[in-house]
Amino acid sequence: MSAPGDSAGRFGRFLPPGLPALLGGLAGGTLLTLLHVPAGGIVGAVAGSAAVSTVRARPPVPAQVRLIGMILLGCAAGIRLQPQTLQTLLHLAVPLLASVAAMLLVDGLLAALLTKKYGIDPVTALLACAPGGVSEIAVVAEQVGARSGIVIAVHVVRVLIVVLVALPLLIAILGPA
């Protein structure tokens, strides 16, 4: 018998755990990418997976799948690093460390506000406000037992605001590169 809220019916039990969410994410990411939506890959993948998860009971993601995802994220980031990038980082070490400290201070203040005013647990609030990529922060949230739905929702909204509001505004003010 299928799980409550599982519209996949009798066929749902034959699907490997996580496959429907993976296919939903693939469909959403592909669609928004083909529509040339900025950050469409990540936003579409989150939306597609979430849509499938609301229709079908969400099984826990196997540890091996999370590990493979983390390895792929690391590879994607590593491919972009070049020796010149590392030299630039060394040259900018002091201002970079100062800006990271400032971001972490703001992160802590916003997390304290979410905890005090909205009753969100401190770890979830800290990760929801933390600077970083949606995927990376979502993995950390899952690992430390934070409420990953809240963390992911806040980060997706942040990405949408930056890509759909802040970026066009900066381009309008500064002109295209």
C-alpha positions in Angstrom: 0.0 0.0 0.0 1.3 3.5 -0.8 2.1 6.1 1.9 -0.5 8.7 2.8 -0.4 11.6 0.4 1.3 9.4 -2.2 -0.4 9.9 -5.5 1.9 7.6 -7.3 -0.4 4.8 -6.1 0.6 1.2 -6.6 3.5 2.1 -9.0 5.2 4.4 -6.4 6.4 1.5 -4.3 8.5 0.2 -7.2 10.5 3.4 -7.6 13.9 3.6 -5.8 13.9 6.1 -2.9 14.7 9.6 -4.0 14.3 8.9 -7.8 11.0 10.8 -8.1 12.5 13.9 -6.4 15.7 13.6 -8.6 13.6 13.4 -11.7 11.5 16.4 -10.6 14.6 18.4 -9.9 16.0 17.4 -13.3 12.8 18.4 -15.0 12.6 21.7 -13.1 16.2 22.6 -13.6 16.2 21.7 -17.3 13.0 23.7 -17.9 14.2 26.9 -16.2 17.6 26.6 -17.9 16.0 26.2 -21.3 13.8 29.3 -20.5 17.0 31.2 -19.8 15.9 32.0 -16.2 18.9 33.3 -14.3 20.1 30.6 -11.9 17.4 28.5 -13.4 19.3 25.2 -12.9 19.4 25.5 -9.1 16.1 27.3 -8.6 14.3 24.9 -11.0 15.9 21.8 -9.4 14.8 23.0 -6.0 11.3 23.8 -7.2 10.9 20.6 -9.2 12.1 18.4 -6.3 9.9 20.2 -3.9 6.8 19.9 -6.1 7.4 16.1 -6.4 8.0 15.8 -2.7 4.6 17.5 -1.9 2.8 15.0 -4.1 4.8 11.9 -3.0 5.9 11.0 0.4 9.6 12.1 0.9 11.9 9.2 1.7 15.2 10.0 3.5 18.0 10.6 1.1 20.6 7.8 1.4 23.9 8.8 2.8 25.7 7.6 -0.4 23.6 10.0 -2.5 24.5 12.9 -0.2 28.2 11.9 -0.3 28.1 11.8 -4.2 26.4 15.1 -4.3 29.0 16.7 -2.0 31.8 15.2 -4.1 30.3 16.6 -7.3 29.8 20.0 -5.7 33.4 20.0 -4.7 34.5 19.0 -8.2 32.4 21.8 -9.7 34.0 24.3 -7.4 37.5 23.0 -7.9 37.4 23.1 -11.7 36.9 26.8 -11.5 39.9 27.5 -9.3 43.0 28.5 -11.2 46.5 29.5 -10.0 45.8 33.1 -10.8 42.6 33.0 -8.6 44.6 31.6 -5.6 47.3 34.3 -6.1 44.6 37.0 -6.1 43.1 35.6 -2.9 46.5 35.8 -1.2 46.9 39.4 -2.4 43.4 40.2 -1.0 43.7 38.2 2.2 43.3 41.1 4.7 40.2 42.7 3.0 38.8 39.3 2.3 39.1 38.2 6.0 37.6 41.5 7.1 34.6 41.1 4.8 34.1 37.4 5.9 34.2 38.6 9.6 31.6 41.3 8.8 29.4 38.8 7.0 29.6 36.4 9.9 28.7 39.2 12.3 25.6 40.1 10.3 24.8 36.4 10.0 24.9 36.1 13.8 22.8 39.2 14.3 20.1 38.0 11.8 20.1 34.5 13.2 19.6 36.0 16.7 16.6 38.0 15.4 15.1 34.9 13.8 15.6 32.9 17.0 14.2 35.6 19.3 11.3 36.9 17.2 10.2 33.8 15.3 11.3 31.0 17.5 13.5 29.3 15.0 16.2 27.2 16.6 19.7 28.8 16.6 21.4 26.3 14.3 18.6 26.5 11.6 18.6 30.3 11.9 22.4 30.6 11.6 22.5 28.4 8.5 19.4 30.2 7.0 21.3 33.5 7.2 24.7 32.2 6.4 26.4 33.3 3.2 27.0 30.4 0.8 25.5 28.4 -1.9 22.1 26.7 -1.6 23.5 23.2 -2.2 26.4 23.5 0.2 24.3 25.0 3.0 21.5 22.5 2.5 24.0 19.6 2.8 25.4 21.1 6.1 21.9 21.7 7.4 21.0 18.1 6.8 24.3 16.9 8.5 23.8 18.9 11.6 20.0 18.2 12.0 18.8 21.7 11.2 15.4 22.3 9.7 16.6 22.0 6.1 13.3 23.1 4.6 13.6 26.6 6.3 17.3 26.8 5.4 16.7 26.0 1.7 13.6 28.3 1.4 15.5 31.3 2.8 18.5 30.6 0.5 16.3 30.1 -2.6 14.6 33.4 -1.9 18.0 35.1 -1.4 19.2 33.7 -4.8 16.0 34.9 -6.5 16.3 38.4 -5.1 19.9 38.7 -6.0 19.4 37.3 -9.5 16.1 38.8 -10.4 16.2 42.2 -8.5 19.8 43.2 -7.4 21.6 42.1 -10.6 19.3 43.8 -13.1 19.4 46.9 -10.8 23.2 46.9 -10.8 23.3 46.4 -14.6 20.9 49.3 -15.0 23.0 51.6 -12.8 26.5 50.5 -13.9 25.8 49.3 -17.4 26.6 45.8 -18.9 30.2 44.6 -18.4 
